[in-house]
Amino acid sequence: MEKRDLRLTFGEDVKNYEALRPTYPGTLFSAILAYEPMNAEKCALEIGSGTGQATLPILKTGCRVEAVELSSSMAEYVEKKFSGNSRFSVSVSSFEAYEKEEESFDLIYAATAFHWIPEAEGYPKAFRLLKKGGALALFWNRPYAARESDPLHREIQKIYRKYRPDSAKFREEYEAKRYQRLQETMERYGFVDTEFHLFHRIREFTADAYLALLNTYSDHRAMEPEIRKAFCGEMHRAISEYGNCMRVYDSIDLYLGRKPE
C-alpha cells in the first residue's frame, strides 16, 4: 500500500482548520517587520499558507505576497479569502517544486510548515530565492497540553499513553535544545545576524471544539478509524468531566536570519 502523504491531510478539513487553527501573536509579526521592514516596493513568499493564518499581517504592509500551498483545497480557500487584494497570489505546489527566479524575494516566511521540507532542500532554496540582504522567518506554534499541576491534563496523558504510546505530546514545554539547533541550522546554511524569539499564550476549548481542533492535525487524522473513534470518545468524556474546558499552553518560537549583502 502506498504510504499516505500526511501533508495532504490538512486540506481534508478546511473549515475546521480555518476556524480552530491559531493565528499568531501580533508581537511575532512586529518582531519580523522590525527585522525586515516591508512596504509596497517589496515582495514576500509565504511557504505553506494553509487558510491564511499568517498572511494578513504581511499583506497589510502593502507588499506583494506570493504563497505556495500544496493542498489545492487550501489554496482555493485562501485565494478566495484574499480575492479583494490584488497583491496576493497563491500557487498549488510543494516548495521543493516551486519555480521562481533566484533573488526574487525580500522576505520568505513559513508558519508551522517548514519542518515538512527536507532540510538539505529547504534552506538552500530559500537562500537562493532571497535577494541579498533579504530575510528568512521561520516560526512554529507548539501547543502543550500536559501540565502536571492540572488533573485534566494528567487524564489526557493516560489516554495518549493508551492509544498513542509513541506520541510526542509528552515532550518538554520549553525546548532549549530545539531552539538552539534550529538557529544553528540557519547559520550552517549561510544565514547571518540570526535571532530567536519566544512567545506564549493560553487558549481554552470545549470538548467539541478541542476534538475538532485535533481533527486538523495530520498525526491524528492518520490514526486508524476505529482507534481514532475510541480515542476521541475518551477525550470527550475526560474534558466534559473536568468542566468542559481544555486549556492549551502555546509556545511560539520564531527564527530570523538574513542572506548576506
C-alpha positions as CSV (number, residue, x, y, z in Angstrom):
1,M,0.0,0.0,0.0
2,E,1.3,3.4,-0.9
3,K,2.3,5.5,2.1
4,R,-0.1,8.4,2.8
5,D,1.4,11.9,2.4
6,L,0.4,13.5,5.7
7,R,0.9,16.9,4.2
8,L,-2.3,16.4,2.2
9,T,-4.4,15.7,5.3
10,F,-4.6,19.3,6.2
11,G,-6.8,20.0,3.1
12,E,-9.4,17.4,4.2
13,D,-11.0,19.6,6.8
14,V,-10.5,23.2,5.6
15,K,-13.5,24.6,7.6
16,N,-12.2,23.4,11.0
17,Y,-8.6,24.3,10.0
18,E,-9.7,27.9,9.4
19,A,-11.9,28.1,12.4
20,L,-9.7,26.4,15.0
21,R,-6.1,26.6,14.0
22,P,-4.5,29.5,15.8
23,T,-3.4,32.8,14.3
24,Y,-0.1,34.2,15.6
25,P,0.6,37.0,18.1
26,G,0.9,40.5,16.8
27,T,4.2,40.7,18.7
28,L,5.6,38.0,16.5
29,F,4.9,40.0,13.3
30,S,6.2,43.1,15.0
31,A,9.5,41.2,15.5
32,I,9.6,40.1,11.9
33,L,8.8,43.5,10.5
34,A,11.3,45.2,12.8
35,Y,13.9,42.8,11.4
36,E,12.9,43.2,7.8
37,P,10.5,46.2,7.2
38,M,8.2,45.6,4.3
39,N,6.4,48.1,2.1
40,A,4.8,48.4,-1.4
41,E,8.2,48.1,-3.1
42,K,8.9,44.7,-1.6
43,C,7.8,41.1,-2.2
44,A,7.3,38.2,0.3
45,L,6.9,34.5,-0.2
46,E,4.8,32.5,2.2
47,I,5.6,28.8,2.4
48,G,2.6,26.7,3.3
49,S,-0.1,29.4,3.6
50,G,-2.8,27.0,4.7
51,T,-6.0,29.1,5.1
52,G,-4.0,32.3,5.7
53,Q,-3.5,32.4,9.4
54,A,-0.2,34.2,8.9
55,T,-0.9,36.0,5.6
56,L,-2.8,39.2,6.5
57,P,-0.2,40.9,8.8
58,I,2.3,40.8,6.0
59,L,-0.2,41.9,3.3
60,K,-1.1,44.8,5.5
61,T,2.4,46.3,5.0
62,G,1.4,46.9,1.3
63,C,4.0,44.4,0.0
64,R,3.2,41.8,-2.6
65,V,2.7,38.3,-1.1
66,E,3.1,35.2,-3.2
67,A,2.1,32.0,-1.4
68,V,2.9,28.4,-2.2
69,E,0.5,25.8,-0.9
70,L,0.5,22.0,-1.5
71,S,-3.2,21.4,-0.9
72,S,-5.4,22.5,-3.7
73,S,-8.4,22.9,-1.4
74,M,-6.4,25.1,1.0
75,A,-5.1,27.2,-2.0
76,E,-8.6,27.6,-3.3
77,Y,-9.8,28.8,0.1
78,V,-7.0,31.3,0.7
79,E,-7.3,32.6,-2.8
80,K,-11.0,33.4,-2.2
81,K,-10.2,34.8,1.3
82,F,-7.8,37.4,-0.2
83,S,-9.5,37.9,-3.5
84,G,-10.0,41.5,-2.8
85,N,-6.3,42.2,-2.6
86,S,-4.6,42.3,-5.9
87,R,-1.2,42.0,-4.3
88,F,-1.8,38.4,-3.2
89,S,-1.4,35.3,-5.3
90,V,-1.1,31.5,-4.5
91,S,0.5,28.6,-6.4
92,V,-0.5,25.0,-5.8
93,S,2.8,23.3,-5.3
94,S,5.3,22.0,-2.8
95,F,8.1,24.4,-2.0
96,E,10.6,21.9,-3.4
97,A,8.9,22.0,-6.9
98,Y,8.0,25.7,-6.8
99,E,9.8,27.6,-9.6
100,K,10.9,31.2,-9.4
101,E,13.9,33.2,-10.4
102,E,16.7,33.5,-7.9
103,E,16.8,36.6,-5.7
104,S,13.1,37.3,-6.1
105,F,12.0,38.0,-2.5
106,D,12.8,40.4,0.3
107,L,11.2,38.1,2.9
108,I,10.5,34.4,2.9
109,Y,8.4,33.1,5.8
110,A,6.8,29.8,6.9
111,A,4.3,29.4,9.7
112,T,4.4,25.9,11.2
113,A,5.3,24.5,7.8
114,F,9.0,24.4,7.2
115,H,9.5,21.1,9.0
116,W,7.8,19.3,6.1
117,I,10.6,20.3,3.8
118,P,13.8,18.3,3.8
119,E,16.5,20.5,5.5
120,A,19.0,20.0,2.7
121,E,16.5,21.3,0.1
122,G,14.6,23.9,2.1
123,Y,17.3,26.1,3.4
124,P,19.5,26.3,0.3
125,K,16.4,27.0,-1.9
126,A,15.2,29.8,0.5
127,F,18.7,31.2,0.4
128,R,18.7,31.3,-3.4
129,L,15.3,32.9,-3.7
130,L,16.1,35.7,-1.3
131,K,17.6,38.9,-2.5
132,K,20.9,39.9,-1.0
133,G,20.1,41.3,2.5
134,G,16.7,39.6,2.5
135,A,15.3,37.8,5.5
136,L,14.1,34.3,6.3
137,A,11.5,34.0,9.1
138,L,10.5,30.5,10.4
139,F,8.0,30.1,13.2
140,W,6.0,27.3,14.8
141,N,3.1,27.2,17.2
142,R,3.7,24.3,19.6
143,P,0.6,23.5,21.7
144,Y,1.4,21.9,25.0
145,A,-1.4,20.1,26.9
146,A,0.4,18.1,29.6
147,R,1.0,20.3,32.7
148,E,1.3,18.0,35.7
149,S,-0.5,20.5,38.0
150,D,-3.7,20.2,36.1
151,P,-5.7,17.0,36.8
152,L,-7.4,17.1,33.4
153,H,-4.1,17.0,31.6
154,R,-2.9,14.1,33.7
155,E,-6.1,12.3,32.5
156,I,-5.3,13.3,28.9
157,Q,-1.8,11.8,29.3
158,K,-3.3,8.5,30.2
159,I,-5.5,8.5,27.1
160,Y,-2.5,9.2,24.9
161,R,-0.4,6.5,26.5
162,K,-3.3,4.1,25.8
163,Y,-3.9,4.9,22.2
164,R,-0.7,6.6,21.1
165,P,2.2,5.4,23.3
166,D,4.8,6.9,20.9
167,S,3.1,10.3,20.9
168,A,5.2,13.5,21.1
169,K,2.6,15.1,23.4
170,F,4.8,14.4,26.3
171,R,7.8,16.5,25.2
172,E,9.2,19.2,27.4
173,E,7.3,22.5,27.2
174,Y,10.5,24.6,27.0
175,E,12.7,23.0,24.4
176,A,16.0,24.9,24.7
177,K,18.0,22.3,22.6
178,R,15.5,22.5,19.8
179,Y,15.7,26.3,19.8
180,Q,19.5,26.3,19.7
181,R,19.6,23.6,17.0
182,L,17.2,25.5,14.6
183,Q,19.1,28.7,15.0
184,E,22.4,26.9,14.3
185,T,20.9,25.2,11.3
186,M,20.1,28.6,9.8
187,E,23.7,29.7,10.3
188,R,25.1,26.5,8.8
189,Y,23.3,27.2,5.6
190,G,24.8,30.7,5.3
191,F,22.2,32.9,7.1
192,V,23.7,35.7,9.3
193,D,22.5,38.0,12.0
194,T,20.2,35.3,13.3
195,E,17.7,36.0,16.1
196,F,15.5,33.8,18.2
197,H,12.2,35.0,19.9
198,L,9.8,33.0,22.1
199,F,6.1,33.9,22.7
200,H,3.5,32.4,24.9
201,R,-0.3,32.3,25.3
202,I,-3.2,30.2,26.7
203,R,-6.2,29.0,24.7
204,E,-9.4,27.4,26.0
205,F,-11.7,24.9,24.3
206,T,-14.8,23.0,25.0
207,A,-14.7,19.2,24.4
208,D,-16.3,19.5,21.0
209,A,-14.0,22.3,19.9
210,Y,-10.9,20.6,21.1
211,L,-11.7,17.4,19.2
212,A,-12.4,19.4,16.1
213,L,-9.0,21.1,16.5
214,L,-7.3,17.7,16.9
215,N,-9.0,16.6,13.7
216,T,-6.9,19.3,11.8
217,Y,-3.6,17.6,12.8
218,S,-2.1,15.2,10.4
219,D,-1.0,12.6,13.0
220,H,-4.5,12.4,14.5
221,R,-6.1,12.2,11.0
222,A,-3.7,9.3,10.2
223,M,-5.0,7.1,13.1
224,E,-7.0,4.0,12.2
225,P,-10.7,5.0,12.1
226,E,-11.7,2.6,15.0
227,I,-8.8,3.7,17.1
228,R,-9.5,7.4,16.5
229,K,-13.2,6.9,17.3
230,A,-12.3,5.3,20.7
231,F,-9.6,7.9,21.4
232,C,-12.0,10.8,20.7
233,G,-14.7,9.2,22.8
234,E,-12.4,9.0,25.9
235,M,-11.0,12.5,25.2
236,H,-14.5,14.0,25.1
237,R,-15.5,12.2,28.3
238,A,-12.5,13.4,30.2
239,I,-12.8,17.1,29.1
240,S,-16.6,17.0,29.8
241,E,-16.0,15.6,33.3
242,Y,-13.5,18.4,34.1
243,G,-15.7,21.3,33.5
244,N,-15.8,21.1,29.7
245,C,-12.8,23.4,29.5
246,M,-9.5,22.3,27.9
247,R,-6.6,24.7,28.3
248,V,-3.8,24.6,25.8
249,Y,-0.5,26.3,26.5
250,D,1.1,27.6,23.3
251,S,4.8,28.3,22.8
252,I,5.5,30.1,19.5
253,D,9.2,30.0,18.5
254,L,10.5,32.4,15.8
255,Y,13.8,32.3,14.0
256,L,15.1,35.1,11.8
257,G,18.2,35.1,9.5
258,R,19.5,37.2,6.8
259,K,21.1,36.5,3.4
260,P,24.4,38.4,3.4
261,E,24.6,41.6,1.3
